[in-house]
Structure formats: C-alpha cells, structure tokens
Amino acid sequence: MKSIIVGTAGHIDHGKTALVRALTGIDADRLPEEKKRGITIDIGFADLDLGEVRIGFVDVPGHERFVKNMLAGAHGIDVVALVIAADESVMPQTREHFDICRLLGVEKGIIVLTKKDLVDDELLQLAQAEAEDLVKGSFLDGAPIVAISSRTGEGIDQLKNALREIGSRVPPRSNDFVTRLPIDRSFTMKGFGAVVTGTLVAGEIDEGDELELLPSGKIGRVRGVQVHGSAVKTAAAGQRTAINLGGIDSGAIERGMVLAPVGKLRPTQIVDASVRILDDAPRGLRSRQRVRIHVGAAEVLARVRVLEEGGEIKPGQRGFAQLRFESPIVGVLGDRFVVRAYSPQVTIGGGVILDAFAAKHRARDLPITRAGLDSLSGNDRSRQIAVFVAGAGAHGISRTDLAARTGWRGEIIEQAIGESIASHAVMSVGETLIAPDLFEELKTKIVEAIAAHHQREPLSRGLPKEIIRERFFAGAPPETFRAVMTKLEETGAFVSEKEIVRLRDHTRKLSDEDARTRDALEKIYHEAGTAPPALADAFASAGIKASDQRGRKLLQMILDSGALVKVHGDMLFHRDALDELIKKLRAHADSRTDRTIDVSAFKELAGISRKYAIPLLEHLDRARVTQREGDKRRIL
C-alpha cells in the first residue's frame, strides 16, 4: 500500500482540525490548552486508510504566532490541503501558508472550502473564485476544489475520493538517499523511555538499527518502530514514524534534530544556497541581515551574505546567498528552507541548499563561486561531484565528505564519481578525489619548490617532505598528502628518498675546494678507525669553522654515500672501520664454542674504551650483528 503525507494549511479558525477529525475520526489537537482555547497551537497528527492509499495527516496551527510550528510540520509533505473557510474566504495566513508550501517545493495539492453549511451558493462561488485567483499560475492551478461541511459531513466522501486520486499520482520517494528523520516531536513514555516522531523523508528505519542524533552526535538504538500508531518492523520514506530510542536521554532531544545512520551526515553552520524572495516581501534580502531559517523541523537564526552584485536580492528576484547559522543544522544538497524576517516575523522567501559545507568567499572570487553554484542548482550529479571536488582545491575531497554534502547513498556516489572520472572532470588519488587541473597546478608548484631548493642549497639532497606538507597541504588530512605525493612520484615529477624529495636529474656538484674539504673530512674518520674524534674536532682538523653550515652539508654528503655511519648522536665511524670490527667479531665467535662476548672482551677485541664500546654494541644490536642476552651479546 502506498503511504503519503498530507499537510493542512490555512488561516486560523478555517476548520483544519475539524476537517481532519471529519475525515479520520481523530482529534489532532492533543494539548489541554488547545482544547481549552479551541485553537491549534502545535502540529497534530492523524491517519486515514483509503484502500490503495494510506494517508498520514499533519495538522498545523493557523495563527500567525504559531507559524514556526506550522513550518516544523510542513516539511516532508507530499500533498497540501489548502483549507479556506467559505464564510471568510482568503485571509492573511491563507496566503502565507500557501507561499510556504510553494517555497518548500510542494508539487501536488487540493483546495478544500470548509463551512459550506454556513454560506449560500453565491458566497461559496465567491470563495471558490478567490481561491482560484490566489493559486493562479502555481502548482495548485487547476487542482480539485472540494466544498465540505465538517459538521454535517457533506462533501467528505467526495474529498476522500479526490485524496485517493491525488495519492495515486504522487510519485514514490527516491531511494537514492540515506535514511533521515527530522524530529518534530519528542517525549518520554513510561516503561519505554525516549520516543521521537517525524516524517521519514528518506530511507528506511528498522527495529534494532543504530542511529546518530544530530547535531549532538549521540548514538542510540531503535527499540521499536510505529507507523500510524501500529508497531512495525520497518518504516519507509514518506511515512509518519514514531521511534522508541534507547541509549539517549529524552532531555537531550529537541525539535529540529535529525536521526541518520551513524557517520553518514554531519552538522554545519555555513551553507551556500539559491534564494528566492517573495514578490510581496516587505523588503529584499541584504548582506549582514539577521533572519530566521526554517529547515526540516528546525528554526535557526542566521546572518546573510548575499553573493550577488549589489549585496541584495530584491522582492520577486532569485539569487545566491551564504547563510551563517548561529547554531548548527543538518542539511544536504537540495534541501529546501524558508526565510522569515527576524522582526517582525513574516515570511519573506525561501531557497535550496547547494553547498552544505561552504567556505567563506572572497569578493574577487564571487563570479567563479556563482558559476559553481549555478552548476549545483542542476540535476547532473556527475557535474555536482565535479563542483565539490574543484571547490576542495589541493586538499581534495573524500567520499565521506561527499556523502555528508549530498545525503546520497554510497552506490549513487560511486556512480556519479565514475561518470565524473570518465569525463576527465575528476581524478582519483587513493581515496581522495581531486580536480585534474588542480593536480597539475599542484604538481607544477611542488616541482618549482623543489627546483628552487636545489638552486638555493646545491649541497642538499633534496627538499624535506614536511616542508611541502606545511606549504601546500596545511589543514589537509595526512592520507591526502601521502596519496598525492605518491601519485606525483608515480608520474615522475620527483624522486622520493625517505623523508626528502628531489628532482630526478639533481646531482650535488662540488667546487674543487669543497671536494678537497669533503675528502679531508672523510680521511680524518678513516684514519681514526674505532676511536673517531668529536665532530667539532673533526671539523677543526678539516679546516671547517663551527658556524659554517657548509661543513654540515658536506658531512651529510659523506653520510648519504655510506662512507660514514652515525652510531649515536654525533658519534660517527667510517664504514671501513665498522666492517673490519664486524669481521673481527665473527672470527672471534668462529674460534670458540661459546659465541657470546661481554663488554670487557669487546673493548679488548676492538681496542677501544667504554665511551665507544656501549654505543657500538647497541648499533651492532640494531644492525643484527649481535643480540643482547643479559650482560652479554651473542654474535650472529
């Protein structure tokens, strides 16, 4: 059976709750104050089984003071029932609620003229004409208009038939998105714990699922699921759903929070969006303006930065704007929202989230920014992927980031990535996606940086990788840096040697004087054998000043060649001396049945003092020439 959500809309006291009661037998006013005052204050719910179609009703308050509550219930509806009392016709909240439905992208609906029993045919026809004039040119233009009396029941069967027919034409919810339940109500039920309700806008929720409560990040388990008041194993997109949530205290849950699979979505506080301002808005939307944003079931204050020239989107116009929220929200590409003025609280427009994790933009980059947002406004997913990847710059973007931005399931993301790669708009570097032109630009800059280092430091082996990471990958995840560097090395951009990189044709050319100094330094260590001098003494003997960095570079060249070996700190031995010592050790072991040697015997064999013996033995342990066994070493 198909399930759809029908939301009521209309002015206060036009009979929305009475209409739902006449259709379903359920009083959607649940609060004592609502029953006492006779007006709807908060959203209420009811359901109706029409055979082929199961309808979940969201009944909303009509009073202007409770529009924020109306907005919490209006998200996620498939069909709007625009309720107009025949004795009063179109009123202010009729227009505002209708504007809200248009801004939220509702595409199907029905017009219900209530209180038919209170008017004659002439007034009824006048109300119908005014309703038709209100919706002219909109999604409700040509929609069924049904006149009913909730008191007498006249027209109710005709309305049910009209709802059944509309319901049959509502397309099924897309299966391309991860599970998302915006919470519009939460309470504690004795013996069960926390219960939340909402319209399941995407995916499915199964009993036993682990879900994340956003933006708090708390994780809970689904103990039970109800749809239309009945326990079920699975709730599907498009159904009014109640979840008994274990592991989260009800006091931590608020209206506007969202339940989603763990790790799939993330809260954000800066989004780029396409915004439309209503024709009759009292003023346009300006930069630095403080507004109220209603997204999902949440109401959040935000500051605006208009991304259009002139810094304003005027009434009746569309444009791009950045919204900087005062508290985090959960939103993805394509989510609709409503904009209301901070004070007085009136609806002035609405829009669609395009980039849920936007960066702050520089004025000179706005033309490029608008071009990217224009591409995000379309329906080409591979193109949208390319825009997100390009916007990430040299840092690239991960599949996890794309999921948080789009709300798409993994298979949909992979399909879109594959199309983007095939069109050469995106390239994959390990698990990171990067724009090919940015990759080439990054390659050029890194190669230039290495070449410049070679020019400045001709005696240096190359540029340390850490300098490249700090210069070009600051703030990027370590895995992105490693993946890009590996890819660049594979392309032949440079040669990697442990912690440094160098250009392939780089050789360290020495002047005659430097070559003589290097040879002198090596000779000093060669002649010292197993009793090498301190580094400062070696430098002095080779005619190198202590403050001369050239000496350190020449020393590094000898170390890189393998002629010198660093045993401990600045204690250096010539390779020939070490090789001769190892040969003596193994000859000593071969001449004995016991292949062990203690420190004293080692000192005597090598002809060295304890100053050199301990560091040398530790070096030989590391080189797997010896193995420590208590106070002795076994010669391997």
C-alpha positions in Angstrom: 0.0 0.0 0.0 1.3 3.5 -0.9 1.8 5.9 2.0 1.7 9.7 1.6 1.8 12.7 3.8 -0.9 15.3 3.5 -0.4 18.6 5.3 -3.2 21.1 6.1 -2.6 24.8 5.5 -4.7 27.8 6.0 -5.9 30.7 8.3 -6.8 30.3 11.9 -10.3 29.0 12.6 -10.9 27.9 9.0 -11.6 24.4 10.2 -8.4 22.5 9.5 -8.5 20.4 12.7 -12.3 19.8 12.3 -11.6 18.7 8.7 -9.0 16.1 9.8 -11.4 14.9 12.5 -14.3 14.5 10.0 -12.0 12.5 7.6 -10.3 10.3 10.2 -12.3 10.4 13.5 -9.1 11.6 15.2 -8.8 14.9 17.1 -5.3 16.2 16.2 -5.4 18.7 19.0 -3.7 16.9 21.8 -2.7 19.7 24.1 -5.0 20.7 27.0 -4.5 24.3 26.1 -5.6 23.6 22.5 -8.8 22.0 23.7 -9.4 24.8 26.3 -8.8 27.7 23.8 -10.3 26.0 20.8 -7.3 26.7 18.6 -4.4 24.6 17.3 -1.1 25.7 18.8 1.2 22.9 17.8 1.3 20.3 15.0 -1.0 17.3 15.3 -1.2 14.0 13.5 -3.8 11.6 12.2 -4.1 8.8 9.6 -6.6 7.6 7.1 -6.7 4.3 5.2 -8.2 4.8 1.8 -7.6 1.3 0.5 -5.0 1.9 -2.2 -3.5 4.8 -0.3 -2.6 5.3 3.4 -2.6 9.0 4.3 -0.7 10.5 7.3 -2.2 13.9 8.1 -0.1 16.7 9.6 -2.4 19.3 11.0 -0.8 22.7 11.5 -1.7 25.8 13.5 -3.2 28.7 11.6 -2.5 31.5 14.0 0.3 33.9 12.9 2.0 33.5 16.2 2.5 29.8 15.6 3.8 29.8 12.0 7.1 28.4 13.3 5.2 25.4 14.5 3.4 25.2 11.2 6.8 25.2 9.4 8.0 22.3 11.6 5.1 20.2 10.3 5.1 21.4 6.7 8.5 19.8 5.7 8.3 16.5 4.0 4.6 16.6 2.9 3.6 15.2 -0.4 0.3 16.9 -0.8 -1.1 20.1 0.7 -4.8 20.5 1.6 -5.2 24.3 1.4 -8.1 25.0 3.7 -10.3 28.1 3.1 -13.4 28.8 5.1 -16.3 29.7 2.7 -17.6 32.3 5.1 -14.3 34.2 5.3 -12.5 33.3 2.1 -8.8 34.0 1.6 -7.1 35.5 4.7 -3.5 36.6 5.6 -2.4 33.2 6.9 -4.0 31.5 3.9 -1.6 33.5 1.7 1.4 32.9 4.0 0.8 29.2 4.3 0.4 28.9 0.6 3.6 30.8 0.0 5.4 28.5 2.4 4.2 25.4 0.5 5.5 26.9 -2.7 8.8 27.7 -1.2 9.1 24.2 0.2 8.6 22.7 -3.2 5.2 21.0 -2.7 4.0 19.9 -6.1 0.5 18.5 -5.5 -2.5 19.6 -3.6 -6.2 20.1 -3.2 -8.2 23.1 -2.2 -10.9 22.5 0.5 -13.7 25.0 1.1 -14.9 24.4 4.6 -18.0 25.5 6.5 -20.2 25.0 3.4 -23.2 24.8 5.7 -22.7 28.4 6.8 -23.0 30.1 3.4 -25.3 30.2 0.4 -24.3 29.3 -3.2 -23.3 32.8 -4.1 -20.8 33.2 -1.2 -19.5 29.7 -1.9 -18.9 30.6 -5.6 -17.2 33.8 -4.5 -14.8 31.9 -2.1 -14.0 29.5 -4.9 -13.2 32.3 -7.3 -10.9 34.0 -4.8 -9.2 30.6 -4.2 -8.7 30.2 -7.9 -7.3 33.7 -8.2 -4.9 33.0 -5.3 -3.4 29.9 -6.8 -3.3 31.0 -10.4 0.0 30.1 -12.1 1.1 27.9 -9.2 1.2 24.2 -8.6 -2.4 24.4 -7.4 -3.6 26.0 -10.6 -6.3 23.6 -11.8 -6.2 21.5 -8.6 -9.5 19.9 -7.4 -11.7 22.2 -5.3 -14.0 20.4 -2.9 -16.5 22.1 -0.7 -17.3 20.3 2.6 -19.0 20.7 5.9 -17.2 19.1 8.8 -20.3 19.5 11.0 -22.8 17.7 8.7 -20.3 15.5 6.7 -21.4 16.9 3.4 -18.6 16.6 0.8 -16.4 14.3 2.9 -16.8 11.3 0.7 -16.1 13.4 -2.4 -12.9 14.7 -0.6 -11.8 11.2 0.2 -12.2 10.2 -3.4 -10.2 13.3 -4.5 -7.4 12.5 -2.0 -7.3 8.9 -3.2 -6.9 10.0 -6.8 -4.2 12.5 -5.9 -2.4 10.0 -3.7 -2.3 7.5 -6.6 -0.4 10.1 -8.7 2.2 11.0 -6.1 5.5 9.5 -7.3 7.3 7.2 -4.9 10.1 8.7 -2.7 13.6 8.4 -4.2 15.7 5.5 -3.0 18.9 7.4 -3.7 19.3 9.0 -0.2 20.5 7.8 3.2 17.9 7.5 6.0 16.9 10.8 7.5 14.2 11.5 10.1 13.8 15.2 11.2 12.3 15.2 14.6 9.2 17.3 15.1 8.2 15.9 18.5 9.8 14.1 21.4 8.5 12.8 24.7 9.1 10.1 27.4 6.8 7.1 27.6 6.7 5.3 30.9 8.3 1.9 30.6 9.8 2.7 27.2 12.0 5.8 27.5 12.5 8.4 24.8 10.1 8.5 21.8 10.6 10.7 18.8 8.3 11.3 15.9 8.7 12.8 12.4 8.2 12.4 8.7 10.7 9.9 7.4 11.9 11.9 4.4 14.4 9.3 3.1 15.5 5.7 3.5 14.2 3.1 6.0 14.4 2.5 9.7 14.4 -1.0 11.1 14.0 -2.2 14.6 17.4 -2.7 16.1 19.1 0.0 13.8 21.8 2.1 15.4 21.2 5.8 14.6 23.0 9.1 15.2 21.2 12.0 16.7 22.4 15.2 15.0 23.8 17.7 15.6 24.7 16.4 19.1 26.4 13.2 17.7 24.8 10.9 20.4 24.1 7.4 19.2 21.0 5.4 20.1 19.4 2.1 19.2 15.9 1.7 17.8 13.9 -0.3 20.3 10.7 -0.1 18.5 9.0 1.4 15.4 5.5 2.6 14.9 3.7 3.8 11.7 0.2 5.3 12.0 0.0 4.1 15.6 0.8 0.4 14.8 4.0 -1.4 15.6 6.0 -2.4 12.5 9.5 -3.9 11.9 10.4 -1.3 9.2 9.3 2.3 8.5 9.8 3.6 4.9 10.3 7.0 3.4 7.1 9.0 3.2 5.6 7.6 6.4 4.8 9.4 9.7 7.1 7.5 12.0 7.5 7.1 15.8 10.8 5.7 17.2 11.4 4.3 20.6 15.1 5.3 21.0 17.3 3.6 23.5 20.7 4.9 24.8 19.7 8.6 24.6 18.0 10.5 27.3 14.8 12.3 26.2 16.2 15.5 27.8 18.9 15.5 25.1 16.4 15.5 22.2 14.9 18.7 20.8 12.6 19.5 17.9 14.7 20.1 14.8 17.3 17.4 15.5 17.8 14.7 12.9 18.2 10.9 13.1 20.5 9.4 10.5 22.8 6.4 10.0 26.0 6.7 12.1 28.7 8.7 10.4 26.8 9.5 7.2 25.7 13.1 7.8 27.3 16.0 9.7 26.1 19.3 11.2 27.1 22.5 9.6 26.9 26.2 10.3 27.7 27.8 6.8 25.8 26.9 3.7 25.6 28.4 0.2 22.1 28.5 -1.2 19.8 29.7 -4.0 17.3 32.1 -2.5 14.0 33.4 -3.9 12.4 36.4 -2.3 8.6 36.6 -2.5 7.0 39.3 -4.8 5.2 40.9 -1.9 8.0 40.7 0.6 8.2 44.0 2.6 11.9 44.3 1.7 14.7 42.4 -0.1 17.4 40.2 1.4 20.6 42.1 2.2 24.1 41.2 3.4 24.6 41.2 7.1 20.8 40.9 7.7 19.7 38.6 10.5 17.0 36.2 9.6 15.1 33.1 10.8 15.7 30.0 8.7 13.3 27.0 8.9 15.0 23.9 7.5 13.4 20.4 8.2 11.8 20.8 11.6 14.4 23.3 12.9 14.3 27.0 13.3 17.7 28.7 13.4 18.9 32.3 13.4 21.4 33.2 10.6 23.4 36.0 9.2 23.2 36.5 5.4 25.9 37.3 2.9 24.4 37.9 -0.5 26.7 36.7 -3.2 25.2 38.8 -6.0 26.4 42.2 -7.1 25.0 45.0 -5.0 24.7 42.8 -2.0 20.8 42.4 -2.2 18.2 40.1 -3.6 15.1 42.2 -4.2 11.5 41.2 -3.9 10.5 38.9 -6.7 14.1 38.0 -7.6 16.3 35.0 -7.1 20.0 34.9 -6.2 22.8 33.2 -4.4 23.5 33.8 -0.7 25.6 32.4 2.1 23.8 31.7 5.4 25.9 31.6 8.5 23.9 29.9 11.3 24.2 30.8 14.9 23.8 27.2 15.9 24.4 24.0 13.8 21.9 22.5 11.4 21.8 19.3 9.4 21.2 19.9 5.7 22.3 18.4 2.4 22.3 19.4 -1.3 18.7 20.1 -2.4 17.1 20.7 1.0 14.6 23.4 0.9 14.2 26.0 3.6 12.0 29.1 4.4 13.4 32.5 5.3 11.5 34.7 7.7 12.4 38.2 8.9 13.9 38.4 12.3 11.4 41.1 13.4 8.6 41.4 12.6 8.4 37.6 12.0 7.0 37.4 8.5 7.8 35.0 5.6 10.0 36.8 3.1 11.3 34.0 0.9 12.9 30.6 0.7 15.5 28.6 -1.0 17.5 25.5 -1.6 20.8 24.4 0.0 23.5 23.9 -2.7 26.7 23.6 -0.7 26.1 22.4 2.9 29.7 23.0 3.9 30.6 26.2 2.3 33.7 28.2 2.8 33.7 32.0 3.3 34.2 33.6 -0.1 36.5 36.5 -1.2 34.8 39.3 -3.1 37.1 38.7 -6.2 36.1 35.1 -6.4 32.3 35.6 -6.5 31.9 35.2 -10.3 33.5 31.7 -10.0 31.5 31.0 -6.9 28.2 31.8 -8.7 29.2 29.7 -11.7 29.8 26.7 -9.4 26.5 27.3 -7.5 24.7 27.5 -10.8 26.0 24.0 -11.7 25.0 22.7 -8.3 21.5 24.0 -9.0 21.0 21.5 -11.8 20.3 17.8 -11.7 23.6 16.5 -13.2 25.1 14.5 -10.3 28.4 14.0 -12.0 28.7 17.7 -12.6 27.8 18.4 -9.0 30.5 16.0 -7.8 33.0 17.9 -10.1 32.0 21.2 -8.5 32.5 19.9 -5.0 35.9 18.4 -5.9 37.0 21.6 -7.6 35.9 23.6 -4.5 38.1 21.4 -2.3 41.2 22.6 -4.0 44.5 20.9 -3.4 43.1 19.1 -0.3 40.8 17.1 -2.5 37.6 15.6 -1.1 36.7 12.2 0.3 33.7 10.0 -0.4 32.7 10.6 3.3 32.7 14.3 2.7 30.5 13.9 -0.4 28.0 11.8 1.5 27.7 14.5 4.1 27.2 17.2 1.5 24.6 15.2 -0.6 22.9 12.7 1.6 23.3 10.2 -1.3 23.8 6.5 -0.7 27.2 5.0 -1.4 26.2 3.4 -4.7 24.8 6.7 -6.0 28.0 8.5 -5.1 30.2 5.9 -6.8 28.1 6.1 -10.0 28.4 9.8 -10.1 32.2 9.7 -9.4 32.6 7.1 -12.2 30.9 9.5 -14.6 33.0 12.4 -13.5 36.2 10.4 -13.9 35.1 9.2 -17.3 34.6 12.8 -18.4 38.0 13.8 -17.0 36.4 16.3 -14.6 37.7 14.4 -11.6 40.7 12.1 -10.9 41.0 9.6 -8.0 44.2 9.8 -5.9 44.0 7.0 -3.4 40.7 7.5 -1.6 40.8 11.2 -2.4 39.2 13.0 -5.4 40.9 16.0 -6.9 40.3 18.1 -10.0 42.9 17.2 -12.7 43.8 20.9 -13.4 44.4 21.5 -9.7 46.5 18.3 -9.6 48.6 19.6 -12.5 48.9 23.0 -10.9 49.9 21.4 -7.6 52.5 19.3 -9.4 54.0 22.4 -11.1 54.2 24.3 -7.8 55.8 21.4 -5.9 58.3 20.8 -8.7 59.1 24.5 -8.8 59.6 24.5 -5.0 62.0 21.5 -5.2 63.9 23.2 -8.1 64.2 26.4 -6.1 65.5 24.5 -3.1 68.1 22.8 -5.3 69.1 26.2 -6.5 69.5 27.6 -3.0 71.0 24.6 -1.5 73.1 22.8 -4.1 74.7 20.5 -1.5 71.4 19.4 0.0 70.0 16.0 -1.0 66.6 17.5 -1.6 63.6 19.2 0.0 62.1 17.7 3.2 58.6 16.3 2.7 57.4 18.1 5.8 58.1 21.5 4.2 56.0 20.5 1.2 53.2 19.3 3.6 53.2 22.6 5.5 53.4 24.8 2.4 50.8 23.1 0.2 48.7 20.8 2.4 48.2 22.7 5.6 44.9 21.6 7.1 44.6 18.6 4.7 44.2 15.1 6.2 47.6 13.2 6.3 46.2 10.5 4.0 45.5 13.1 1.3 49.1 14.4 1.5 50.5 10.9 1.3 48.2 9.9 -1.6 49.0 13.0 -3.7 52.8 12.7 -3.1 52.7 9.0 -4.1 50.7 9.9 -7.3 53.1 12.7 -8.2 56.1 10.4 -7.7 54.4 7.8 -10.0 54.1 10.4 -12.7 57.9 11.1 -12.5 57.5 14.6 -11.0 60.3 13.8 -8.5 62.2 11.1 -6.7 61.4 10.3 -3.1 64.2 9.2 -0.7 62.7 8.5 2.7 62.0 11.9 4.3 63.1 14.1 1.3 62.2 14.6 -2.4 64.5 15.6 -5.2 64.2 16.2 -8.9 65.3 13.1 -10.9 68.3 14.8 -12.5 69.6 16.5 -9.4 73.2 15.9 -8.5 75.2 17.6 -5.8 78.1 19.2 -7.7 81.1 20.4 -5.6 83.6 23.0 -6.2 87.3 21.9 -6.1 87.6 23.5 -2.7 84.5 21.7 -1.3 85.7 18.4 -2.8 89.0 18.8 -1.0 87.3 19.6 2.3 85.0 16.7 1.9 87.8 14.3 1.2 89.8 15.7 4.1 86.9 15.1 6.5 86.4 11.6 5.4 90.1 10.8 5.7 90.1 12.1 9.3 87.4 9.5 10.2 89.0 6.8 8.1 92.3 7.2 9.9 90.7 7.4 13.3 89.4 3.8 12.9 87.4 2.7 16.0 88.3 5.8 18.0 86.8 8.7 16.0 87.1 12.3 17.0 84.3 14.5 18.3 82.5 16.3 15.4 83.9 19.7 16.4 87.4 18.4 16.5 87.0 16.7 13.1 85.7 19.9 11.6 88.6 21.9 13.0 91.1 19.4 11.6 89.4 19.7 8.2 89.6 23.5 8.3 85.8 23.9 8.8 84.5 26.7 11.1 81.9 25.6 13.7 79.5 28.2 12.4 79.9 27.2 8.7 76.7 25.4 7.5 78.7 24.2 4.5 80.5 21.7 6.8 77.3 20.1 7.9 76.2 19.7 4.3 79.5 18.1 3.3 79.2 15.8 6.2 75.7 14.8 5.1 77.0 14.0 1.7 79.5 11.6 3.2 76.8 10.0 5.3 74.5 9.7 2.3 77.3 8.0 0.4 77.5 5.4 3.1 81.2 6.1 3.8 80.3 7.4 7.3 77.8 5.7 9.7 76.0 7.5 12.5 76.3 5.2 15.5 75.0 7.5 18.3 74.2 11.3 18.2 77.3 12.9 16.6 79.4 9.8 17.1 80.4 8.8 13.6 82.5 5.8 12.4 84.0 5.2 9.0 82.3 2.2 7.2 85.7 0.5 6.7 86.4 0.6 10.5 83.0 -0.9 11.2 83.4 -3.6 8.6 86.8 -4.5 10.0 85.3 -4.7 13.5 82.5 -6.9 12.4 85.0 -9.2 10.7 87.0 -9.5 13.9 83.8 -10.2 16.0 82.7 -13.1 13.7 86.3 -14.5 13.6 86.3 -14.4 17.4 82.9 -16.2 17.5 84.0 -18.8 15.0 87.1 -19.7 17.1 85.0 -20.5 20.2 82.2 -22.9 21.1 80.5 -20.0 23.0 79.5 -17.3 20.6 78.9 -14.7 23.3 81.0 -11.7 24.3 80.8 -9.3 27.2 81.6 -5.6 27.2 85.1 -6.1 28.6 86.0 -8.7 26.0 84.6 -6.5 23.3 86.6 -3.5 24.5 89.8 -5.6 24.4 89.0 -7.1 21.0 88.2 -3.7 19.4 90.9 -1.9 21.3 88.5 0.9 22.4 87.3 2.5 25.6 83.9 2.1 27.2 83.0 5.5 25.7 82.8 3.8 22.3 82.0 0.3 23.3 78.5 0.7 24.6 77.2 2.8 21.6 78.9 0.4 19.2 77.3 -2.6 20.7 73.9 -1.0 20.7 74.5 -0.1 17.0 75.5 -3.7 16.2 72.4 -5.0 18.0 70.3 -2.8 15.7 72.2 -4.0 12.7 71.5 -7.6 13.7 75.2 -8.4 14.0 74.8 -9.1 17.8 71.9 -9.9 20.0 71.8 -8.9 23.7 71.4 -11.7 26.2 71.6 -10.2 29.7 75.1 -8.7 30.2 76.4 -10.4 27.1 75.9 -10.3 23.4 75.5 -13.3 21.1 77.4 -12.8 17.8 75.0 -13.8 15.0 
